[in-house]
Amino acid sequence: MIKINRKVEYALMVLMSMKNKGNSDLTTAREVCDAFHCPFDTTAKVMQQMNTAGILQSHKGVKGGYTLSKDLNTLSYLDLAELIEGKSFIMDCHHMDGPQKPCEMMNSCNIALPIRRLNDYLMMIFNSLTIGEILSDDNLLALKILPLKKVENCPLTKATV
């Protein structure tokens, strides 16, 4: 099963907390950490990353904090996860660009194409699933909306096996 990185979980906790508070109220890393018992340094770093990316906006000062600056319905899960983790989610056996080399078994592997297909599907889903949908109060919202969406901009549709 797919495992969500802890830092991505902290980002989702922050965004859910801020969504529930409303856009005008400031949120601090300390406030999130106290409420959800997550580590301060990591949570603060995640909030800084989201600030740099324009998802949050920082407000300086003694009573400073962060507000949401991006509509969560326009932020894909894939974009958030790649931002927080600092890496692409392309399967290692297919990563032909950059310093990584493809898996040594790539030419003889009998599941390379099925794994590639699975990766393509997951990337399309994660790219079209928004944080607003994930954090919605409607538990089935994403399942209702996803089949109706036009899935586009999959990062792997241009590559070949």
DAGI-V260055 format. One record per helix or strand of 3 or more residues. SS is the DSSP state (h for helix, s for strand). FROM is the first residue (numbers start at 1). LEN is the number of residues. If there is no record, write none. Layout:
# DAGI-V260055
<<SS FROM LEN> <SS FROM LEN>>
This chain:
# DAGI-V260055
<<h 6 16> <h 29 8> <h 40 13> <s 56 4> <s 65 4> <h 72 3> <h 77 9> <h 92 3> <h 112 17> <h 131 4> <h 141 6>>
